[in-house]
Amino acid sequence: MINVIRFFKIVTPLLLSISLVACSSVSGKTDKITAPIEKDRNLSMVVTTDVHYFAPSLTDNGKAFEKYVAAGDGKQLAYSDEITDAFLADVESKKTDVLIISGDLTNNGEKTSHEELAKKLTQVEKTGTQVFVVPGNHDINNPWARKFEKDKQLPTDTISPTDFSKIYSDFGYEDAISTDEFSLSYLAAPSSKVWLLMLDTAIYKTNMQQGNPTTEGGLTAGTLDWIKESSALAKKNGAKLIPVLHHNLTDHNDVIQKGYTINYNQQVIDALTEGAMDFSLSGHIHTQNIRSAKSTDGKEITDIVTNALSVFPHKYGNITYSAKNKNFTYQSQKLDMEAWAKAQGSTDENLLNFDQFDYETFYNSGYDKAMMDLMTDESYDKYNQADKEKMADTMGLNNMYFFAGTAPPKSDGMALWDSAPNSFLKDYVLSSSNPPKKSNDYYVSP
């Protein structure tokens, strides 16, 4: 539905004389929308996802926090604040027109983390960059919101959907052309020629009752109808539409699919392709991966998953819109933490040698998880210690390169995994051993 307040802020004086009745629907009655960037010119955008920002004030970096980080999925949570600052410094230095964050803004939906991240984004907008965000599965009604004191994890405040739209009001919600009444989805026009369909795919209504955040995501039938209306409005205004969602539009791994690919994805694909959208931006699975999907009538759309900012190797995406060619180019870029640390005058050796520190940390995370399974599962008893170490090494390497979106190096443990007993771990190692069929770092729209 149309955001009436925003409507009066952006329409031309001539349109102000049109009755509200003519503005009550997004389905074709609204006249030309005025955008902050009216001229048809090249546009620079940056996209990141899964920031998983964790406010430093929520931890004393004691035993409980160290144990929590070590048991996690490889996020560099202890350096969350520094990684976020380094990334935003990159955005500012590029003089980027638009910054897009596609969900999981915080570690586990801590209210303090949301508020502190919003302050950082406010500073970015002061430099001239328009910022747009949507929530991920970790951000709202999260019963896992915690702070850490000495050897204890303690509950801390999370936020509601209403809180989210208020905290991030300046980053899409206040200036939306249209908002979806069924979710926190909205339509934004940073440029007259490039619009953003910011889709809230997270499911969070029952999180508190079930005691954990819901991993899977979806869109209601009402939201799918709203997408069609938004597409019609964009077409009427001659704008290209980029859909942004947290959950993946299609499968990006042969094993990791459930909970990551959006529920009833074919319906979503059909709705987006019907609206003439060539590609989508998503996150959630933490890897750098680009795969295409087809609608039921054969139209193709490419889903670009950007590597999680919080996870090795900390890539983000640069998107350029060419006014001449009327198309988009996507190119991933690795965050240079070492250069940022030096520029800041940091004395932290982990930051000054971040590439090696990060490599070892993430490799060890995969290696240790594999060794735990190999040592405790009786089905692996036929392997000696040396073989198990080779297999764990393969898991550590394959895991790293899968998240980076590149082919893993050959390793001695691969043959051992080929003949290993069937298990989820084996399936994952084998699925992540295949070299990508095409670049996961580069894309050009039709």
QUINORDA-V324937 format. One record per residue. N is the residue number from 1. PSI is psi as a letter, one per 40 degrees, with the letter a starting at -180 (* if undefined). OMEGA is omega as a letter, one per 30 degrees, with the letter a starting at -180 (999 if undefined). Layout:
N & PSI & OMEGA
N & PSI & OMEGA
This chain:
1 & i & a
2 & h & l
3 & h & a
4 & d & l
5 & d & l
6 & d & a
7 & d & a
8 & d & l
9 & d & a
10 & e & a
11 & i & a
12 & i & a
13 & d & l
14 & d & a
15 & e & a
16 & e & l
17 & e & l
18 & i & a
19 & i & l
20 & d & l
21 & d & a
22 & e & a
23 & e & a
24 & e & a
25 & i & l
26 & e & a
27 & f & l
28 & e & a
29 & e & a
30 & h & l
31 & a & a
32 & h & l
33 & h & l
34 & h & a
35 & i & l
36 & d & l
37 & g & a
38 & d & a
39 & h & l
40 & g & a
41 & i & l
42 & i & a
43 & h & l
44 & h & a
45 & i & l
46 & h & l
47 & h & l
48 & i & a
49 & i & l
50 & f & l
51 & d & a
52 & f & a
53 & h & l
54 & h & a
55 & h & l
56 & d & a
57 & e & a
58 & e & l
59 & i & l
60 & e & a
61 & f & l
62 & a & a
63 & d & a
64 & d & a
65 & d & l
66 & d & l
67 & d & l
68 & d & a
69 & d & a
70 & d & a
71 & e & a
72 & a & a
73 & f & l
74 & e & l
75 & h & l
76 & g & a
77 & d & a
78 & d & l
79 & f & a
80 & d & a
81 & d & a
82 & d & l
83 & d & l
84 & d & l
85 & d & l
86 & d & l
87 & d & a
88 & d & l
89 & d & l
90 & d & l
91 & d & a
92 & d & a
93 & d & l
94 & e & a
95 & f & a
96 & h & l
97 & d & a
98 & h & l
99 & h & l
100 & h & l
101 & h & a
102 & f & l
103 & i & a
104 & f & l
105 & d & a
106 & i & a
107 & d & l
108 & f & l
109 & f & l
110 & h & a
111 & d & a
112 & d & l
113 & d & l
114 & d & a
115 & d & a
116 & d & l
117 & d & l
118 & d & l
119 & d & l
120 & d & a
121 & d & l
122 & d & l
123 & d & l
124 & d & a
125 & d & l
126 & e & l
127 & e & l
128 & e & l
129 & h & l
130 & h & a
131 & h & l
132 & h & a
133 & i & l
134 & i & a
135 & i & l
136 & a & a
137 & e & a
138 & e & a
139 & d & a
140 & i & l
141 & f & a
142 & h & a
143 & e & l
144 & e & l
145 & h & a
146 & i & l
147 & i & a
148 & h & l
149 & h & a
150 & b & a
151 & f & a
152 & i & l
153 & h & a
154 & h & l
155 & i & l
156 & i & a
157 & h & l
158 & a & a
159 & i & l
160 & i & l
161 & d & l
162 & d & l
163 & d & a
164 & d & a
165 & d & l
166 & d & a
167 & d & a
168 & f & a
169 & d & a
170 & e & a
171 & f & l
172 & d & a
173 & d & a
174 & d & a
175 & e & a
176 & i & l
177 & d & a
178 & i & l
179 & i & l
180 & h & a
181 & e & a
182 & e & a
183 & a & l
184 & f & l
185 & i & l
186 & i & l
187 & h & a
188 & i & a
189 & g & l
190 & d & a
191 & i & l
192 & d & a
193 & e & a
194 & h & l
195 & i & a
196 & h & l
197 & g & a
198 & h & a
199 & h & l
200 & h & a
201 & e & a
202 & i & l
203 & h & a
204 & e & a
205 & d & a
206 & e & a
207 & d & a
208 & d & l
209 & d & a
210 & e & l
211 & e & l
212 & i & l
213 & i & l
214 & h & a
215 & d & a
216 & i & a
217 & i & l
218 & i & l
219 & i & l
220 & i & l
221 & d & l
222 & d & l
223 & d & l
224 & d & l
225 & d & l
226 & d & l
227 & d & l
228 & d & l
229 & d & l
230 & d & l
231 & d & l
232 & d & l
233 & d & l
234 & d & l
235 & d & a
236 & d & a
237 & e & l
238 & f & a
239 & i & l
240 & i & a
241 & h & l
242 & h & l
243 & h & l
244 & h & a
245 & i & l
246 & d & a
247 & i & a
248 & i & l
249 & d & a
250 & i & a
251 & h & l
252 & e & l
253 & i & a
254 & e & a
255 & d & a
256 & g & a
257 & d & a
258 & h & a
259 & e & a
260 & d & l
261 & h & a
262 & i & l
263 & i & a
264 & f & a
265 & d & a
266 & d & l
267 & d & l
268 & d & l
269 & d & a
270 & d & a
271 & d & a
272 & d & l
273 & d & l
274 & d & l
275 & e & l
276 & f & l
277 & h & a
278 & d & a
279 & i & l
280 & i & l
281 & h & a
282 & a & a
283 & b & l
284 & d & a
285 & e & l
286 & e & a
287 & i & l
288 & h & a
289 & h & l
290 & h & l
291 & i & a
292 & i & l
293 & i & a
294 & i & l
295 & i & a
296 & d & l
297 & e & l
298 & e & l
299 & i & a
300 & i & l
301 & i & a
302 & h & l
303 & h & l
304 & h & l
305 & h & l
306 & h & l
307 & i & l
308 & h & l
309 & d & a
310 & e & a
311 & i & l
312 & h & f
313 & f & l
314 & f & l
315 & i & l
316 & i & a
317 & h & l
318 & h & a
319 & h & l
320 & h & l
321 & h & l
322 & h & l
323 & d & a
324 & d & a
325 & e & a
326 & f & l
327 & i & a
328 & i & l
329 & h & l
330 & h & l
331 & h & l
332 & i & l
333 & h & l
334 & h & l
335 & h & a
336 & g & a
337 & d & a
338 & d & l
339 & d & l
340 & d & a
341 & d & l
342 & d & l
343 & d & l
344 & e & a
345 & f & a
346 & i & l
347 & e & a
348 & h & a
349 & d & l
350 & d & l
351 & d & a
352 & d & l
353 & f & a
354 & d & a
355 & d & l
356 & d & l
357 & d & a
358 & d & l
359 & d & a
360 & d & a
361 & d & a
362 & d & l
363 & d & a
364 & d & l
365 & d & l
366 & d & a
367 & d & a
368 & d & l
369 & d & l
370 & d & a
371 & d & l
372 & d & l
373 & d & a
374 & d & a
375 & d & a
376 & e & a
377 & h & a
378 & d & a
379 & e & l
380 & e & a
381 & d & a
382 & e & a
383 & h & l
384 & i & a
385 & d & a
386 & d & l
387 & d & l
388 & d & l
389 & d & l
390 & d & l
391 & d & l
392 & d & l
393 & d & l
394 & d & l
395 & d & a
396 & d & a
397 & d & a
398 & d & l
399 & d & a
400 & d & a
401 & d & l
402 & d & l
403 & d & l
404 & e & l
405 & f & a
406 & i & a
407 & h & l
408 & i & l
409 & i & l
410 & i & a
411 & i & a
412 & d & a
413 & e & a
414 & d & a
415 & d & l
416 & d & l
417 & d & l
418 & d & a
419 & e & a
420 & i & l
421 & i & a
422 & h & l
423 & i & l
424 & d & a
425 & d & l
426 & d & a
427 & d & a
428 & d & l
429 & d & a
430 & d & a
431 & d & a
432 & e & a
433 & e & a
434 & h & l
435 & i & a
436 & i & a
437 & d & l
438 & i & a
439 & h & l
440 & e & a
441 & e & a
442 & h & l
443 & i & l
444 & h & a
445 & i & l
446 & * & 999
